[in-house]
Amino acid sequence: MEFALEMEMIPIIKSQYETLLNKEVDSLIAVAEELPVNHRIVDLLFAPIHADTNTLNNNDYKRSLKKLNMSQLDVLAIFMTHQKGISIQRLSKILRMKPERIKDSYLNRFLELELVQRISKYTYSSTGWSTVSPTYVVAIEAKLVKWQEALDQAVYNLNFADYSYVAMDQGMQFKPEIVQKFMDANIGLMSVSANSTVTILFEPKKNKSYKYSDFRLQRLRLCRDLICQNSKWGFIQ
């Protein structure tokens, strides 16, 4: 094996991010390490971002987003996946909550903080903060030899990620039947060498089986972290 610890692979993968994101290297690239997602920690994530610096540096958005609790963030995340607006009736179906309660518990607060705007009698949309949105999200689990454990973790990451990969030590020799398990699960596979080489062994298709609640919340958390300059999500310099 070329590495003693899994964490030794992370800087190499980060330095070779264009290998994974070759279609979006002209974008801002957001990155996070050891990101808590539900009850797990995801080793590494990348996300190409299209956003202007004025929005990223908007102190009003920063102050407003910092005032929300997790329940409010979860509801606000719905607006990120409905950029053209969403009706109060649709919100009621998604949240299984009466319209008046939605207004009292969430919408009035969002309006006060100028995080949403009313665009018709029954329809609301997000304001400019939601333009800080990823084109897609890539999640990576790094493992030395425990490929089955890594595969299970990577499959879990499909709850929110557009692409999910496992990165293994190049010294790990993969039999064709093992690679086939990754292909069947639509999990990408890459090898990492100590001489800073990252080789894609299998490139997955874009995920379409995500869990909607996780998908939207993780994008909202990414947006909030970048605007609020929190410690988890940042930009590759």
C-alpha positions as CSV (number, residue, x, y, z in Angstrom):
1,M,0.0,0.0,0.0
2,E,1.2,3.5,-0.8
3,F,-0.5,5.3,2.2
4,A,-0.6,4.6,5.9
5,L,-3.7,6.7,6.6
6,E,-6.8,7.4,4.5
7,M,-6.5,11.2,5.3
8,E,-3.2,11.2,3.4
9,M,-5.1,10.8,0.1
10,I,-7.3,13.8,0.6
11,P,-4.8,16.6,-0.3
12,I,-3.8,14.7,-3.4
13,I,-7.5,14.4,-4.5
14,K,-8.0,18.1,-3.8
15,S,-5.0,19.0,-5.9
16,Q,-6.3,17.0,-8.8
17,Y,-9.9,18.2,-8.7
18,E,-10.0,19.0,-12.4
19,T,-9.9,15.2,-13.0
20,L,-13.4,15.0,-11.5
21,L,-14.7,18.4,-12.6
22,N,-13.3,18.8,-16.1
23,K,-16.5,20.2,-17.4
24,E,-16.7,23.0,-14.8
25,V,-13.2,24.2,-14.1
26,D,-14.1,27.7,-15.2
27,S,-16.5,28.0,-12.2
28,L,-15.8,28.8,-8.6
29,I,-15.1,25.4,-6.9
30,A,-16.4,24.9,-3.4
31,V,-14.9,22.2,-1.3
32,A,-15.6,20.7,2.1
33,E,-13.7,18.1,4.2
34,E,-15.3,15.9,6.9
35,L,-18.7,17.3,6.4
36,P,-21.4,16.1,8.8
37,V,-24.4,14.8,6.9
38,N,-27.1,13.4,9.2
39,H,-25.4,10.8,11.3
40,R,-22.3,10.4,9.1
41,I,-19.2,12.3,8.1
42,V,-18.4,12.6,4.4
43,D,-14.7,12.7,3.7
44,L,-14.5,15.2,0.8
45,L,-16.9,17.1,-1.4
46,F,-16.6,19.4,-4.4
47,A,-19.2,21.6,-6.0
48,P,-18.9,24.0,-9.0
49,I,-20.6,27.2,-8.1
50,H,-22.0,30.0,-10.3
51,A,-22.3,33.1,-8.1
52,D,-21.2,36.7,-8.2
53,T,-19.0,38.2,-5.5
54,N,-21.7,40.8,-4.5
55,T,-24.0,38.1,-3.4
56,L,-21.3,36.1,-1.6
57,N,-20.2,39.2,0.3
58,N,-23.7,40.5,1.1
59,N,-23.8,41.2,4.8
60,D,-27.6,41.4,4.9
61,Y,-27.9,37.9,3.6
62,K,-25.2,36.8,6.1
63,R,-27.0,38.3,9.1
64,S,-30.4,36.9,8.0
65,L,-29.1,33.3,7.4
66,K,-27.4,33.2,10.7
67,K,-30.6,33.9,12.5
68,L,-32.4,30.7,11.3
69,N,-32.6,27.5,13.2
70,M,-32.3,24.0,11.5
71,S,-36.1,23.7,11.1
72,Q,-36.3,27.0,9.4
73,L,-33.3,26.2,7.2
74,D,-35.0,23.0,6.1
75,V,-38.1,24.9,5.0
76,L,-36.1,27.7,3.3
77,A,-34.2,25.0,1.4
78,I,-37.4,24.3,-0.6
79,F,-37.1,27.6,-2.2
80,M,-33.7,26.7,-3.7
81,T,-35.3,23.9,-5.7
82,H,-38.2,26.2,-6.8
83,Q,-36.3,29.2,-8.2
84,K,-39.4,30.5,-10.1
85,G,-41.5,30.5,-7.0
86,I,-43.7,28.1,-5.0
87,S,-47.3,28.5,-3.9
88,I,-48.5,28.2,-0.4
89,Q,-50.6,25.3,-1.4
90,R,-47.6,23.4,-2.7
91,L,-45.7,24.2,0.4
92,S,-48.6,22.8,2.4
93,K,-48.4,19.5,0.5
94,I,-44.6,19.2,0.9
95,L,-44.6,20.0,4.6
96,R,-48.0,18.4,5.4
97,M,-48.9,21.5,7.3
98,K,-51.8,24.0,7.1
99,P,-51.1,27.2,5.2
100,E,-51.7,29.5,8.2
101,R,-49.2,27.5,10.3
102,I,-46.6,27.8,7.5
103,K,-47.1,31.5,7.4
104,D,-46.9,31.9,11.2
105,S,-43.9,29.5,11.7
106,Y,-41.8,30.2,8.6
107,L,-43.0,32.6,5.8
108,N,-43.5,35.7,7.9
109,R,-40.0,35.2,9.4
110,F,-38.5,34.7,5.9
111,L,-40.2,37.9,4.6
112,E,-39.0,39.9,7.6
113,L,-35.4,38.8,7.0
114,E,-35.9,39.5,3.2
115,L,-34.9,35.9,2.4
116,V,-38.2,35.4,0.4
117,Q,-40.4,37.7,-1.5
118,R,-44.1,37.6,-2.4
119,I,-44.6,37.5,-6.2
120,S,-48.3,36.9,-6.3
121,K,-51.2,36.5,-3.9
122,Y,-50.3,32.9,-3.1
123,T,-46.8,32.5,-4.4
124,Y,-43.4,33.2,-2.9
125,S,-39.8,33.0,-4.2
126,S,-36.4,33.3,-2.8
127,T,-34.3,36.5,-3.0
128,G,-30.8,36.9,-4.4
129,W,-29.1,34.7,-1.8
130,S,-30.3,31.5,-3.6
131,T,-28.2,32.3,-6.7
132,V,-25.3,30.8,-4.7
133,S,-26.2,27.4,-5.8
134,P,-24.1,24.4,-7.0
135,T,-24.2,23.1,-10.5
136,Y,-23.8,19.7,-9.0
137,V,-22.2,18.1,-5.9
138,V,-19.6,15.4,-5.9
139,A,-19.1,13.3,-2.7
140,I,-16.0,11.2,-2.1
141,E,-15.2,8.5,0.5
142,A,-11.5,7.6,0.9
143,K,-10.5,4.1,2.0
144,L,-7.3,2.1,2.0
145,V,-8.6,-1.4,1.6
146,K,-12.2,-1.8,3.0
147,W,-13.9,-1.4,-0.4
148,Q,-17.2,-2.8,0.7
149,E,-17.5,-0.4,3.7
150,A,-16.6,2.5,1.4
151,L,-19.2,1.3,-1.2
152,D,-21.9,1.3,1.4
153,Q,-21.0,4.8,2.5
154,A,-20.9,6.1,-1.0
155,V,-24.3,4.6,-1.8
156,Y,-25.7,6.5,1.3
157,N,-24.2,9.7,-0.2
158,L,-26.5,9.3,-3.2
159,N,-29.2,10.6,-0.8
160,F,-27.9,14.1,-1.6
161,A,-25.0,14.0,-4.0
162,D,-25.2,14.2,-7.8
163,Y,-22.1,12.0,-8.1
164,S,-20.7,9.7,-5.5
165,Y,-17.2,8.2,-5.6
166,V,-14.9,6.0,-3.6
167,A,-11.2,6.7,-3.6
168,M,-8.8,3.8,-2.9
169,D,-5.1,3.4,-2.4
170,Q,-3.6,2.5,-5.8
171,G,-2.0,-0.5,-4.2
172,M,-5.5,-2.1,-3.9
173,Q,-5.9,-4.5,-6.8
174,F,-9.5,-4.6,-8.0
175,K,-10.9,-7.8,-9.5
176,P,-13.4,-7.2,-12.4
177,E,-16.2,-8.5,-10.3
178,I,-15.5,-5.9,-7.6
179,V,-15.5,-3.1,-10.1
180,Q,-18.8,-4.4,-11.5
181,K,-20.3,-3.9,-8.0
182,F,-19.4,-0.2,-8.2
183,M,-20.9,0.0,-11.7
184,D,-24.1,-1.7,-10.7
185,A,-24.5,0.8,-7.8
186,N,-23.6,3.8,-10.0
187,I,-20.7,4.7,-7.6
188,G,-17.6,6.1,-9.1
189,L,-14.2,4.5,-8.4
190,M,-10.8,6.1,-8.4
191,S,-7.3,5.1,-7.4
192,V,-4.8,7.5,-5.7
193,S,-1.0,7.1,-5.8
194,A,1.6,8.7,-3.5
195,N,3.1,10.5,-6.5
196,S,-0.1,12.7,-6.7
197,T,-1.8,10.7,-9.5
198,V,-5.6,10.2,-9.5
199,T,-7.0,7.7,-12.0
200,I,-10.7,7.4,-12.6
201,L,-11.5,3.6,-12.9
202,F,-15.2,4.1,-13.3
203,E,-17.1,7.4,-13.9
204,P,-20.8,7.2,-12.7
205,K,-23.8,8.7,-14.3
206,K,-25.6,11.6,-12.7
207,N,-27.7,10.5,-9.8
208,K,-31.4,10.7,-10.1
209,S,-32.4,8.7,-7.0
210,Y,-31.6,11.2,-4.3
211,K,-33.7,11.8,-1.2
212,Y,-35.4,15.2,-1.8
213,S,-35.2,16.4,1.8
214,D,-31.5,15.7,2.0
215,F,-30.8,17.0,-1.5
216,R,-32.3,20.4,-0.8
217,L,-31.0,20.8,2.8
218,Q,-27.4,20.1,1.8
219,R,-27.5,22.7,-0.9
220,L,-29.0,25.2,1.4
221,R,-26.2,24.4,4.0
222,L,-23.6,24.9,1.3
223,C,-25.1,28.2,0.2
224,R,-25.3,29.4,3.9
225,D,-21.7,28.3,4.7
226,L,-20.3,30.2,1.7
227,I,-22.2,33.4,2.3
228,C,-21.7,33.3,6.1
229,Q,-18.1,32.1,5.6
230,N,-18.6,29.2,8.0
231,S,-15.8,26.7,8.5
232,K,-17.0,23.7,6.5
233,W,-17.6,24.9,2.9
234,G,-15.0,27.2,1.3
235,F,-13.5,27.8,-2.1
236,I,-10.4,26.3,-3.7
237,Q,-7.9,29.1,-4.1
